Amino acid sequence: RGSLKPLAAQGGRRQAASTPALSSASSTTSPPGTGSGKASRPGLSTLNRSHLQRLAIAQSRVLIASGVPTVPVKNLTGSSPVNPALAGITGILMSAAGLPVCLTRPPKLVLHPPPVSKSEIQSIPGISHTCRKTTKKQAKKGKTPEEVLKKYLQKVRHPPDEDCTICMERLSAPSGYKGPQPALKPDLVGKLVKCGHVFHLHCLVAMYNNGNKDGSLQCPTCKTIYGVKTGTQPPGKMEYHIIPHTLPGHSDCKTIRIIYNIPPGVQGPEHPNPGKSFTARGFPRHCYLPDSEKGRKVLKLLLVAWDRRLIFAIGTSSTTGESDTVIWNEIHHKTEFGSNLTGHGYPDINYLDNVLAELAAQGITEESLAQEKD
């Protein structure tokens, strides 16, 4: 106890020195013969809200300059008392521990650019139109799974001594697939011609039947795509144009704005629950790219992804847990215009390279642009 008294005295002197205006206001209004606890109440009551705010701001600046840890609090000037109350409780606990407290405002989330008139919106040079719609494209029919896989496989007469990564049985043994049996012998083994990975033919046919059945195949081991991969994105509209504002980190160019709009509807045969309705939350969704050479390249590839129905899918939301709803499909977009508080905004020097890699993983590269033109 004896060793704590000097520390308490030092803390009291430091606190008194950091709030001279508040102490003087209390002393001038204190009636004779009253204690220090009661004297502070009439002293504060003589100060209106603006005076108290100025005192708090002045004290905060002093504490921040001296390296005092800060407590970020939202909505300090709003009508809701919840966040200020939490800040007050935090301040009391820190003060009780002998720590100085300084309340600061958190950075502001900037989702959208300043208002833009129609006359300020420009089309993107080199890209025709400013809007693209999609409809439900049915999977290609007329070929059996065996006929499709035959284009991408070579038969293996002497299977290697390893497991099939689909059924996890040895390749030298029959396939472990127990579902509907295709018109193939269960011990047949094939090798994909591009990547060279080996699987039971039974397993590959089953994997193809469980997918989109669009004439393409993706290696389950290395994700190499054979054919043209398409998705199950529900019908909607994609708009794109230039607005006269700059993104953080891209002050040398204007901004490409993309607007996705997908309405709710009923799931088709390619979706998880055919015949059941699905929701579409948060639409229209606004996304942003720099109007640079690489930004326009990304936009052209996103248009290919949109046509192939790969940008959205129907599934379970990772943020809300809602099922049977429209979700993003492994191609990340920037939805914050002037901040990056959630990781979905700018500045982000690696974003354009990352999204190009994600598009390539879906089979969309510069070669895809030539294919689309053909």
N, C-alpha and C positions, 0 to 999 in steps of 0.2 A: 504493500500500500504506500509505503513511504516513497518508493521509487516511481510510482505513478503520479504523484502530486506535481512534480516539476513538468512532466509531459502534459498533464491536464492544463496547467497554467500557461504553458507555451501555446497549446491549442486555443485556449481562450483568447490570448493576446493576438494570435494570428487571425482569428475570426473577427475580432473587434477591429483590427486594422484594415481588414478587407472590406468592411462595410461602415465607413465613417459617416456617410450621409444618413444611413438608417439609425445609427446610434445617436446622432445629434437630433434627429427628429423625435426620437423617443425621449431624450432628456429634456427637451424644451416643453414637452406637453405633460411631463410627469408631475402629478400633484405631490405636495410635501407629505412625507410619512408613509408613502406606499412602497411596496416591494418592487424588485426589478421585473418580476413576471407580470404583474398587473400593469406596470408602467408602459410596457410595449404595446398594449392594446389600444389605448387612446392615441399613441403616437402614430400607429399605422392607420388608424381610422381617419386621421386628418389628411392622408395622402389619397388622391383619387387613383383610378386604374392606370392612367397614362403615366403618372409619377412613379408608380410601382414598377411599371414595365421598363421605364428609363433606368431606374435603379438596378433592376435585374440585368438589363443588357450591359450596363456599365460594369457591374460586378462580374458578369460572365466573361467580358473581354479581358479583364484583369486576370481572371483565373486561367483562361485559355492561354494567354501569353506566358503565364508562369508554369505551364505544363501540367495543369490539374486535369485528371481524367474526367471525361464528359459523359453524361447520360443522355442519349438521343431520345427525344419525346416527340410524338406526332400530335398535331391538333392543339397546340398550346393556346391559340387564340380562338379556337372554334367554340361552338355552343355546348359540345359534349363534355361533361366533367370527368369522364372515365380516365382518359390518358393523363390529364393533369393530376388527377388523384394518385395514379400509379407513380407518376414522377415525384409527387410529394412524399409518398411512402418510401420510395427508393432513397430520396434525399435524407429523410429522417434516419433511416438505417445506416447510411454511409456516414452521416454526421455523428451518430452514436458511436461509430467505430473510430472516430477521430479523423475521418477523411473529408477533405473539402469537396463540394459538389458544384457542378456547373451544368445547367440544362442547355442543350443545343438542339437546333432543328435538324431533322434528317434531310438528305438530298431529295429533291423533288422528282417524282416520276413523270417523264414527258413522253406520252404515248403517241401524240399526233403533232404534226407541224402546225404553224400558224394558218389561219384560214386562207384558202386559195380560191380565187374567182375562176369561172369557166374560161375567161379570156386569157388567163395566165397558164392554163394547162396546155402542154404541147405534146404532139405525137413523137414517137421515138424514131429517129432516122435509121433506115435499114430494116425496120420491122413494120410490116404491113398491118393496117387496122389498129384499133386500140382495145378490142374486146374479142374474147373467144369463148364459145359455149361448147359444152360436151353433152352428149346423150348417152344412154345406155348402149354400149357396144357389146353385142353378144359374142361369146367365145367362138373361135373358128371351129366349124364342124366338118364332118366328112372324112376325117382321118381318125383311126383308132389310136390309143396310146402306144401300142406296139409299133405302129407305122411312124408315129412322131419320133419315138426314141431311136428307131433304126437309123435316122439321119445323123444322130450324135454319138453312136456307140460303135465299138468294135468288140466282137465276141472274143472271149478269153478261154482257150482250151485248158490251160493249166493254171488255175487260180493261185495267187500267192498265199503264203501261210500267214494270213492276217484276218482281222475281223471286218465284216461289212459294217460301216458306220451308221447304217440305217436300222438294221435289225439286231446288230451286235453279235450275230452268229459268225462262225468261221466261214470264209468264202469257199473253202473246200467241202463244206457241208451244205445241205439244202437250206433255202431261205427260211427264216423264222417268222415270216409274215403269216398271220393267221386269219386275215380278212378274206373277202371274196377273191377267189383264185383266178388270175388271168390265164389266158390260153398259152401258157409257156411252162416249160418244165421248171420246177422249183430249184434245180441245181445249176441253171444256166447263169453265167457271170459275164458282165460286159464292162468295158473300159471307155470312159468319156474321151473323145478324140483330142480335145484342147488341153485339158488339165491332167489327163492320165489317171484319174482316180477310178477305182474298181468297186463295183457293187453287184449284188444279186439283181437280175433283171426283174424278178418278182417285186423286189423292194422299190426299184425305180418306177415301175408301172403304178404301184400303190401310191407313191409320193406324187406322181403326176396327176392321178385321179383326185387326190385331196387338195390340189391347187386350183388355179384359175382355168386350167385346161385350154390355154390359148395358143398352143403350138410351141411354147418355149419351155426350157428346162433350166434349172439353176442347181449347180453342184452343191450338195449339202455340206461338203467338206471345205471347199475354198471359195464358194459363192460365184464361180465363173458362170456366166449366162450364155445359154445356147438359144439362138433364135431371138425374137423380139419380145421382151417381157412387158406385160400389161398388168394393170391392177384392177381394183374393184371400186374405184372412186365413184360416188353417186353423181348424178347430173347436176351441173351448176354453171356459173359464169366466172370468167377471169378477165379483169380489166387492168390496163397498164398504160402509163403515161408519165410525162416529166412534169415536176412541179419546181417553182423557182426558189427552192430553199436548199441549204447544204446540211449534210450530216456531220456530226462530230467525227473528226479524223479524216474528212473528205471535203475540206473547205475549197478545193480547187475545181469543184464541179457541182452541178445541180443534182437532183434526186429523182430516181425512178420509183414511182409509187405503184404497187400492185394491190388490187382489191379483189379478194375472193368472196364469192357469195354462193352458198349452197343451201337450199331450202330443206326442211324436213320432208320425209316421205316414207315409202314402204320398201323394205329390203327385197332385192331380187334373188334369183337362184344362186348367184355367185357370192352372196353375203352370208354372215354367220347364222342368221335366223330368217330364212326366206318367208315372206308374207307378214312379218312383224314390222310395225312402224319403227322408225328411227328418228332421233332428235338431231338438231344442228345448232349447237350453242355458239354464241360469240360471233355470228356472222352479221354483216360483212366484216371480214378480217383484213386489216390494212398491213401491208408489209413494205419494206424499203430496201433499195439498192442504190449505191452511188452510180451516177450517170457517167461512168468511166468506161474505158474499153473492156476491162474485165467484168464490170458490172453488167454491161450489155450482153456480153457472152453468157453470163449466168442467166440472164433473163431469157435468151433464146433457148437455152437448155431447159429452163423451167417450163417454157411453152411446149417443148417436146414431152416433158414429164406430165404436163396437164393433159395433152392429147392422149397419152398412154394410160391415163387414169391412175397415176402413181403418187400424186401429192397428198391426197386424203384417202382415208379408208373408214370403214365402220367397225367399231370395236368398243373397248372399255377405256374411258378417260383415265389417264394416270394422275390427274390433278383432282378430279371430283369423285372418281370411282363409279361414275355413271356408265352403265352398259348400253349397247345399241345406240351409240351416238357417233357423230362424225369426229374423227381424230386425225392428227398429223401422221404422216406415213414415212418417217425416217429421212425426210429432207427438211433440214432446219431452216426457218425463216426468221428475219429480224422484224419484230412487231413493235419495238419501241423506237420512236423517231429521234428524240433528243437526249436519251439517257441509256444507261446499260446496267440498271440496278438489279434486274432479274436474269441477266445474261442473254437477253433477247433484243439487245440494242447496240448502239455504237457509242464510243469507238471500239472496234474489234479488228485488229490488223490481220487476223488469221481467218476471218469469216469466209471471205470469197474463196480462198483455197480449200477450206473445209467443206463448203457446200459443193464445190466442183468434185471433190472426192466422194461425197455422198451420192451425187448424181451418177458418177461413174460406177458406183456399187450397184446402181439400179440399171446399168447397161446404157446410160445416156452420156455420150461423149461427143466430140466434134464430128466424128463419123456419123453419128445419129442425125446431125443436121443435114448432111448430104443424103442420107437415106430418106428423110422426110421430104426433101425436095423432089427426089426421084418418084 
